Amino acid sequence: MHNGFDGEASSRGMVYADLHVHTTASDGAMALSTVPTAARAAGVQVVAITDHDRPHPDLAAPVTERQGVTFIRGIELRVDSPQGAVDLLGYGVSETRSLEGLVERTQENRIERGGEIIRRVEAELAIDLGLEPAAGLGRPHIARAIADHPKSGYNYERAFAELIGANCPCYVPREIPDFERSIAILRESCALVGLAHPFRYPDPERAFLLTEELDCVERWYPYGRPVDTGLLDELIETNELLPMGGSDAHDDRLGRAGLSESAYRAVENRLP
């Protein structure tokens, strides 16, 4: 049994590259401008900005440097695969018309869905959240607004568990793009395409099958529980995948999981 916390020990200087980070462009708490400070505090040299369903609009190139920190423009895209809904990570994103169209359609659905969830919450709780649907809106934004409202009676966790989580009274399902079409679009626009956090899916071994069409897989991730990575390590070797990793930070705590410098060098060689 391998420990699911492998790669987290930023305090020991192990995490050189955190390749899974969210900002306010989706449902993260950090503005892009504050990421270098958070990276330096964690001893992280490289950060992949992988906002949900969109590349960060203020990153001008697939790989850039800001305040001494290397930024990789990425994307985390939820797709409907033969093995169920999974999240794909694209790294080193370049603009293409196909990706632009996919992002636009996905964001339109996020706005429509978010507006309907907000409407249902406000009707359920008889409050005004003061939240307007916009590009990048996700349920975490709505949960924070619920928790911040003095009359809601819910904290962040309860808002998800009892109001806006799956099968809850205010939940609205998302429309997500098809796996094969998404792969084709990501391959055209990204230097690397991989599977995110495989042990978060109901059947990880089924999710592993998708890696036959991918370049990499998230090997280091803060699951918060032990996970058996033996089969995944065999798969990485058999399918010649790059092992990736990151903290999936939605706050400003980077380096909880990620790549050592030597592991990152293999990734660096594949970036633009």
C-alpha positions, 0 to 999 in steps of 0.5 A: 500500500502506497501512501496517498500523501506522496509528494506533499512534503513541501516543508522538506523541499520535495515539491518543485512543481505544483501542476494543479492550481486554481484561481479566481478565473474559476473556483479558486480563492487566489488571484493570478497576481498572488500566486508567485507569493504563495509559490515562494512560501511553499518553495514551489518553482513551477505552477500549472494554472489549471482552472476549470473549463477555461485557460486563464485569460491573463496568461499570454503564452503556454509557458511564462515567468512571473516574479521568478516563478514559472507558469504553465497555462493549463486547463481542467476539463470535465468530460463524459467518457466511456468510464463515466465523468472524469477530469482531464488536465491539459498543460501548455495550452495554446489558443485554437479556434476549436478550444475557444469554441469548446470553452465558450460553450462550456462557460455558457452552460456554467453561467446558465447552470449557476444562475439556476442553482442561485435561483433555487437556493434563494427560493429555498432559503428566502434570501438574496445571495447577491451573486451574479452568474459569470464566466468561471462560476462554480458551486464553490462560489455559491457555497461561499456566498451561502456561508457568508450570508448572515441569515442562511444558517449554513456553513460552506460544508453544509451548503454542499452536503444539504443544498447544492451537492448531487441529489440535493434540492438545489442541485442542477446537473452540468452539460459536459462534452464528449471524451473523444471530441474533447481529447481531439481538441485538447491534443490540438491545443495542449502539449500534454493531456492527462487524467486528473486524480484517478483515485477520486473516481468510483472505479479507479481501475476503469478510469485507468483504461482511459490513459491509453489515449493520454500522455500523463496521469496525476500520480501525486495528489492529496487525497487525504487518505491512503491509496494503493498506487501500485497498479497506477505505477505499473500503468505509467511504465507500461503506457509510457506515461509521464507521472504528474502531480499537484495540490489541486489548490483552491486556496493559497496553500501550494505544494501539498503535492507535486513533482520533484525537480527531476520528475519535472524535467521530463515534463519540461522537455515536452512543453513548448 
